[in-house]
Amino acid sequence: MRSAFSTRKMGLFLALAGALALGVVWWVEHVLHIMPCELCLVERWPWRILIVIGVIDVLLPGAAGGPVLWLCVPTLLASVGLAFCHAGVEWGWWPSPLPGCHAPHITGITMAERLASMPLLPSKPCDAPTYLVPDLPLSMSVMGGLYAAAVLGVFAIWRYRLSRTARRIFY
């Protein structure tokens, strides 16, 4: 019984961690009015998936939800990888793999043709980092990767302690 309760707490933690990450980016976009780039939008998907994993774990009866928690490992590793990719673009190590991160190609001879070929919404280039804390040289993408690594670390410590407890009970 304790094990099922413990997994539900981890599922709730993962769902809240994902909600916190998405809440911060919502605040930055809608309150601070900082436009996200295409890589920023892709980096939000692992957090959405993490919320679903956490909710599934909380809703499944007994210890059945526990194995679902393991899906957070590749999800959080993907988040760290996306953050690393975005940081590499920001630092000029490589170009962005997404076409929306590049400058729009405006074509046409007349002004009307040029205006018609412009994108409907302005986009932020992926190599322009967003710094939330003025004196901290960490962009939002780097902070997101560090946050994902921290959440993964909490999960790893929790699994380690849970396995140690199970061994003590078994022996």
VMD Tcl script that draws the C-alpha trace (Angstrom):
set ca {
  {0.00 0.00 0.00}
  {2.84 2.37 0.79}
  {4.42 1.76 -2.62}
  {1.25 2.71 -4.53}
  {0.86 5.87 -2.43}
  {4.50 6.72 -3.06}
  {4.16 6.32 -6.84}
  {1.10 8.54 -6.84}
  {3.12 11.23 -5.10}
  {5.76 10.94 -7.84}
  {3.08 11.11 -10.53}
  {1.69 14.24 -8.91}
  {5.21 15.70 -8.70}
  {5.81 15.05 -12.42}
  {2.47 16.57 -13.41}
  {3.14 19.64 -11.27}
  {6.70 19.96 -12.61}
  {5.36 19.96 -16.16}
  {2.63 22.42 -15.27}
  {5.18 24.72 -13.63}
  {7.39 24.69 -16.73}
  {4.44 25.46 -19.01}
  {3.20 28.09 -16.56}
  {6.53 29.92 -16.68}
  {6.62 29.95 -20.50}
  {2.98 31.10 -20.58}
  {3.86 33.96 -18.22}
  {6.89 34.93 -20.31}
  {4.87 34.88 -23.53}
  {1.59 36.42 -22.40}
  {2.58 38.68 -19.49}
  {6.09 39.75 -20.49}
  {5.12 39.66 -24.21}
  {8.29 37.85 -25.28}
  {7.68 36.02 -28.53}
  {8.88 32.38 -28.58}
  {10.87 31.00 -31.47}
  {10.01 27.74 -33.20}
  {12.52 25.76 -31.11}
  {10.94 27.20 -27.95}
  {7.57 25.88 -29.07}
  {9.02 22.42 -29.70}
  {10.68 22.44 -26.27}
  {7.24 22.67 -24.65}
  {6.11 19.23 -25.87}
  {8.06 17.10 -23.35}
  {6.45 19.06 -20.52}
  {2.98 18.39 -21.91}
  {3.84 14.68 -22.16}
  {5.18 14.74 -18.59}
  {1.85 16.11 -17.35}
  {0.02 13.27 -19.11}
  {2.40 10.69 -17.59}
  {1.85 12.12 -14.11}
  {-1.93 12.24 -14.48}
  {-2.05 8.66 -15.81}
  {-0.02 7.50 -12.82}
  {-2.31 9.29 -10.37}
  {-5.49 7.95 -12.00}
  {-4.48 4.30 -12.47}
  {-5.48 2.14 -9.50}
  {-2.90 0.59 -7.18}
  {0.63 0.04 -8.38}
  {-0.46 -0.25 -12.04}
  {0.50 3.35 -12.64}
  {4.07 2.85 -11.41}
  {5.48 1.43 -14.66}
  {4.06 4.43 -16.55}
  {6.38 6.65 -14.53}
  {9.38 5.19 -16.35}
  {8.22 7.04 -19.47}
  {9.36 10.24 -17.80}
  {13.00 9.23 -18.32}
  {13.03 9.42 -22.15}
  {10.69 12.40 -22.00}
  {13.00 14.37 -19.72}
  {16.07 13.26 -21.68}
  {14.38 14.57 -24.81}
  {13.76 17.87 -23.02}
  {17.44 18.10 -22.05}
  {18.45 17.24 -25.63}
  {16.17 19.88 -27.11}
  {17.52 22.45 -24.67}
  {21.08 21.50 -25.64}
  {20.20 21.81 -29.33}
  {18.63 25.22 -28.74}
  {21.59 26.39 -26.64}
  {23.94 25.32 -29.45}
  {21.92 27.41 -31.90}
  {21.99 30.38 -29.50}
  {25.76 30.07 -29.03}
  {26.36 29.78 -32.77}
  {27.69 26.20 -32.68}
  {25.28 25.02 -35.41}
  {22.30 26.34 -37.38}
  {18.79 25.60 -36.27}
  {17.34 22.36 -37.62}
  {13.90 23.98 -37.99}
  {13.07 26.10 -41.05}
  {10.94 28.56 -39.06}
  {14.01 29.73 -37.15}
  {15.60 31.27 -40.20}
  {14.89 34.66 -41.69}
  {11.87 34.66 -43.97}
  {12.52 34.67 -47.69}
  {10.61 37.61 -49.10}
  {10.25 37.46 -52.85}
  {8.63 39.53 -55.53}
  {9.38 42.50 -57.69}
  {6.65 44.89 -56.64}
  {5.94 46.00 -53.08}
  {2.56 44.21 -53.17}
  {4.26 40.91 -54.10}
  {6.82 41.36 -51.33}
  {4.14 42.12 -48.75}
  {2.13 39.09 -49.90}
  {5.15 36.78 -49.43}
  {5.77 37.89 -45.85}
  {4.71 35.54 -43.02}
  {1.41 36.30 -41.28}
  {3.00 36.35 -37.81}
  {6.43 37.71 -36.96}
  {8.86 35.10 -35.75}
  {11.73 35.32 -33.35}
  {15.02 33.91 -34.60}
  {16.16 30.85 -32.64}
  {19.67 32.22 -32.23}
  {18.42 35.21 -30.21}
  {18.42 34.01 -26.57}
  {15.92 35.23 -24.00}
  {17.43 36.09 -20.63}
  {14.93 36.35 -17.78}
  {17.39 37.22 -15.01}
  {19.51 40.23 -16.05}
  {22.79 39.31 -14.34}
  {22.50 35.56 -14.95}
  {24.02 34.47 -18.28}
  {21.56 31.58 -18.70}
  {18.97 31.77 -21.43}
  {15.48 30.33 -21.01}
  {16.43 27.29 -23.09}
  {19.44 26.54 -20.87}
  {17.36 27.05 -17.72}
  {14.74 24.71 -19.16}
  {17.37 22.03 -19.76}
  {18.74 22.42 -16.25}
  {15.21 22.19 -14.85}
  {14.54 19.01 -16.84}
  {17.82 17.52 -15.56}
  {16.83 18.44 -11.99}
  {13.39 16.81 -12.35}
  {15.09 13.72 -13.79}
  {17.49 13.74 -10.83}
  {14.59 13.86 -8.37}
  {13.00 10.89 -10.17}
  {16.30 8.93 -10.06}
  {16.78 9.58 -6.33}
  {13.16 8.61 -5.65}
  {13.56 5.32 -7.60}
  {16.81 4.55 -5.79}
  {15.25 5.11 -2.36}
  {12.17 3.13 -3.33}
  {14.29 0.17 -4.46}
  {16.35 0.31 -1.23}
  {13.15 0.28 0.83}
  {11.78 -2.66 -1.17}
  {15.01 -4.64 -0.64}
  {14.86 -4.08 3.12}
  {11.26 -5.28 3.26}
  {12.01 -8.30 1.05}
  {15.05 -9.49 3.00}
}
mol new
graphics top color blue
foreach p $ca { graphics top sphere $p radius 0.5 }
foreach p [lrange $ca 0 end-1] q [lrange $ca 1 end] { graphics top cylinder $p $q radius 0.2 }
display resetview
